[in-house]
Amino acid sequence: MEINSRLKIGLIGCGGIARRHAQSLVSSEAADLVAMCDVSTDIMDRFIAEHIPEAPRPVLFTDQDELYAQVDLDGVVIATPHNMHCEHSSHALSAGCHVLVEKPMARNCEEIYALSELSKEKRRVAMAGFTFLFNPAVRLIKKLIDDNELGQLRYLYSERVNLGRIRSDVDALWNLAPHDISIIQYWLGDLEPVAVHRHGMSY
């Protein structure tokens, strides 16, 4: 008897970035999008029609507790507004699911520490969606640094000149800086910065 080893994944939230997650899951050779949860079934119906019309239809829920009670999931992708990330991640971990949550993962250090402890207790992975860590250019620079092709690092400088989609729930610091910080941490490895400065402007 062949055992189905494909992962069963749920999607929480049907915002703008959820489209990419859904399309990645639908085209995945290792996972299936089996359930979705949002505040409205109409929103989910439109989302499916626009972004994954040819895929097997996932089961729809408007309450995350019902989702976890009725569907056996390996993990969830959380793409809700940032102020709900910690709450939704906590629900998913408590239900025994691995979690991939959009950045920022939480609103403060206390929430991050709480998620870290819960993930250890449940023995589940909770991670933020730092997609740039898989970018070939970012990985090439990492190799150049590790091979000492660039010499000793004195400073790293990051500037965002294209805001992308303007969001009402987070500012540019919360929306964009997590990517830059994750890239810098990846490049530095075990090295720790001596000082960090950031400057933002409001027009």
N, C-alpha and C positions, 0 to 999 in steps of 0.2 A: 504494500500500500504506500503510495507516494504521500509524503507529508508536505503540506503547504507551508513554506517558510517565509512567505511574503508578510511584511509588517502591515498591521492594520492601524491606520492613522486617522485621527479626527482633526478637523479644522475649526478653530474657535474664532469667530469674527470674519466678516466679509468686506473689510475695508479695501483700500487701494492696493496695498502690498499683498493681500491675500490671493490676488489673482496669480501672482508668480508662484506662490507656494502650491496652489491648486494645480496649476499647469505642470509644475515639477513632479508632483505626486502622481498625476495622471500618466505622465510619460516615464515614470520610474519602473525599473525592472525588479525592484526589491520591495516596493510598498504599494498599498492601495489606499485611496481616499474613501473611507467607508462611512463617515459621518460628518455632519456639519452642524454648527450651533451659532445662531445669531438671534437678535431680538425679534425678527420677523421672518416668517416663511416666505412672504412675498419678496423680501430682499434676497433670500437664498435662491428662490426660483429664478429671479433675474440674473443673479450671479452665475448660476449653472448654465443658463441659456446663453449668456454672453461669453463665458470663459472656458467652459468644459462641456459643450453640448453633446459631444460624441462619447463621453465617458459613461461608465455605469453610474447610475444615479445614487449618490450617498443618502443615507437616512438623515432626515432633518429634525433638529430640535431647537426649541426656543429657550430651554432651561438646561444649563450644563449638568446639574445634578441628575436629571432624567437621562441625559446622554450617558453618563458614567454608569448609571444603574442598569441601562438596557443594552449597552454595546460593550463588548470586550475589546478594548483598544490596547495596542502596544505603546502608542505615544500620541501626542497632540502637537499641533502647530498653533500658536496663539498670535493672532493678528488683530487685536482689539486696541482701542485707545490706550495710551501709555499709562494713564492713571489706574487702569484695571489690570495691568500686567501681573502684578504681584498676587492679587486676589485670584485671578484665573490660573496662574501657575501653581498656587497653593492647592486649589481644588484638584488640579490634574495630578499633582504629585501624591496627594492624599488618596486619590483613586488608583494609584499604582501605575501611572503613566509616565513615560519619559516626556520631557518638555523641550520644545524649541520655541522660544518666545522672541518676538521682534524687539529690537532695542528702542528705547532704553529698557533694560530688564526690570528695573524698579525705580522708585522715586528718591530713595535715600539709602544710606548704608544699613540702617536697621532692617529694611525690607530684604536687602540682599543677604544679610546674615541669617535672617529667618528662613529664606528659601534654601540657603546652603545647608542649614541644619536639617531641614525637612527632607531635602534630597538625599542626604547621608542616612537619615533614619529610614527612609523608604527604599534606599539603595537604587535610586533612579537618577538619571542624568537630567540636569536642568541647564540649558545653555541658551545664549543669545544669538540672534541671527547675524553674525558678523561676516557677511558674504565676501567682503573684500579680501579676507584671509585666503581665499581660494583663487584670487586673481593672479594670472601668470606674471604680470609685471611686479606685483607685490612680492611674489615668491622668488622672482629673479633677484630683486634687491636684497632679500633675506639671504640668498646664497652668496651674493657679492660681499655682504657684511660678514657672514660666517667664514668665508674664504679669505678675509682680510684684504680684499681687492680695493676697498675704499679707504683703508687706513683707519686711524682711531677716530671714533665718533666724538665730535665736540658738541654738536647741538642738532636738533631736528626741528624743522619749521613747517607748519601746516597753515594753509590759507584756503578758505572756501570762497570761490568767486561766482558760483552758480548755486542758487538756493534750491533749485528744483521745485517740486510741488510745495506751495505755501500751505502750511498746516495751522489750524486754529488751536490744537491741543498742546502743541509744544513749540518752543522757539528754536532758532537755528542751533544753539548750543546743545539742546537735548536731542534734536533731530539728526544733526550731522556730526557733531564732535565725537560721539561714541565710536563711529567708524575710524576716525583718525587716531583716536587713543588706542583702539584695538590693534591697528596696523603698527603703531609705534611700539606697543608692548610685544607684539610678535617679532618685530625686527630686533628689539633689544634683548630678548630672551631673559636671562637672569640678571642683566644689568639694571640698575635702578637709577632714575633721574635724580639729579641733585636739587633741581628746582623746576617748577612748572609755572608758566604764565599764560594767560589767555586774555584776548581783547575782543570785544564785540561792539558793534555799532547799530543803532536803531535809527532808521530813516523814516 
